[in-house]
Amino acid sequence: MKKRFGFVSNSSSSSFVCDICGQEESGYDMCLSEAGMVECVNGHTFCSDHLGSPDVQEKYKRDVIIKYIQEHVLEENEELPTGGELDDLIEEYLDEAIDYDDGLPAELCPVCSLQCILDRDMLRYLLLTRGDNTALAYRDICEEIRREYKNDPSMFYADIKGVNLNENS
């Protein structure tokens, strides 16, 4: 039997990495929001700072709530109210209509909406457009790297260090 002395905890460590800028946050029993990050419905994890402007977020929320009201609140053929009456309905159904439990909607994700293109996606696109055969294009690039840096492989890493294809980081 193993004996432990001192502080023993069953807490688990969590860590998160921003897909966009690479920032890392970690801590014990930390959740995404405590790390200042969010995740979209497609699994992209990123710092809250990368979310679109508050105006874009509010317009999206308003559109989602109006759609919810039209589909779940109004009777068939009933017209959507306008002005203050619509604003009151939006306020009333805010919590029911907006549910981010399954992740931030793709429309608000900077990766899903192509506001930010990740390095790995850029590489895949370059491979796709470089030739008809992606595997062949990948092999061609690998051979080019090996040929260019044959005498000093460490120069390859020195040359690419700091190169970041993400325009938003």
N, C-alpha and C positions, 0 to 999 in steps of 0.2 A: 504494500500500500504506500502511495506517495503522500508525504506530509508537506503542507505548504504553510509557511509562516509569513506574517505581515499582511498587507492588504491583498485580498483576493476578490475579484469581481467576475460576474458572469456577463458583464457588458460586452458588446461586440463593437469592433471598430468599423467605421464606414469611411469610404473615400469616394470622391466623385471627380471626374475630369471633364472640363468643358470641351465639347467637340470642336468648338470654333477657335478658341484662343489657347487651349491647353492648360488653363489655370486648374490647379489641383486644390481641393479642400478635403480635409479629413478630420475625424473626431470620433468619440465614443457615442454610440447610439444616435448619430447625426442623421437627419433626414435631408432631402434635397433642399427644401426651403431654408433650413438652418445653414446650409452651405451657400445660400444665395443663388441657387440654381433651379432650373425647371426642366421637365422632360416633356417632349411632345408625344402625340399618339403613335408616332412612328419610331420612337425610341431615341431621338436625338436629345442629348443632355447638354445644356449650355447655361452660362451665367445669365441671371436676370437682366443684366445690363445690355445684353444683346437683343432683347425684345424690341419690337418696333416702338415707335413713338406712342405716348399715351393717347393721342388723338386717333391713331389707327386702331389701337386696342379698344377704345370706347366705341368707335364706329362699328367694329366687328361685333362687340357685345350687343349693341343696339340692334343690329341686323339680325343676330341670332334670336334675341328676345322677341322681336317683331314676328319672325318666322314661327317661333314657338306659339305666340298668341294666335296667329292665324290658323295654325294646325290643331291647337289643343283647347283654345279658350272660346274663340268666336264660333257662333252657330254657322252652319252652311249658308253661303250667300250673304252673310253679315259683313258689312263694310268695316274696315279698320278705322277706328276713330282718329282724329287729328288733334294737333295742339296739345293743350294741357291734359286732356282726357287720355291721349296716347301716352304722354309722359307718366301719368299716374299708373296706367296699366303696366308699362315697362318697369316701373319701380316695384309694383306689386309682384310681378312674376320673375324678377331678377334671379332669385335663388333657385327657383325651379328650372329656369331655362338654361342657366350657365352652370355646367357641371364639368369641372376639370379633373375629376377623380381618375379618369382614364388617361389623363395627359392633356397637355395644351393642344388645342386644335391645330392641324397642319397649316391652316391659313395664317396663324400667328407665329409659326416657327420660321426663323430666318433661314434654316437649311431647307425645309420643305418648300418654302416659297421662293427659293433660289436667290434670296438677298445675300446669302453667303454660300459660296461653293467650297466644300471641304477639299483638302489636299487629295484624299483618297478618291473622291468623286472626280476631281480634275484629272487625276492619273488615269482612271478608268475611261473617261471621255477621250483623252489623248490617245490611249491605246485603241479605242474604238474607231476613231477617225483617222488614225495613222495608216491603217490598212484594212483589208477585208478580213484578215485572220488575226484576231486579238492575241492569241498565243504566239504567233509568229512575230508580231510587232513587239511584244514583251521581250521575246528572245533577242530580237534585233537591238533593242535598247540595252539589254544586259550585255550583249557582246560589244556594243559600242563603248560602254563604261569600262569593261574589262580591257579593251584595246587601248583606250585613252589613258587609263591609270595603271597599266600593267606594271610599270617600274616603281610606282609609289602609290599603293592603294590608300594610304593615309591621306593623300592629297584629295582624293575623291570626297572623303568626309569633311575635310577642311573647306573644300570649294562649296559644298552644299550646306554647310552649317549656317544656320540663320536664314536660309531661303524659306520663305513662307508664302504659299500661294493664296492663303486666305486674305482677302482684301479688308476684312473687318477686324483683324486682330492687331 
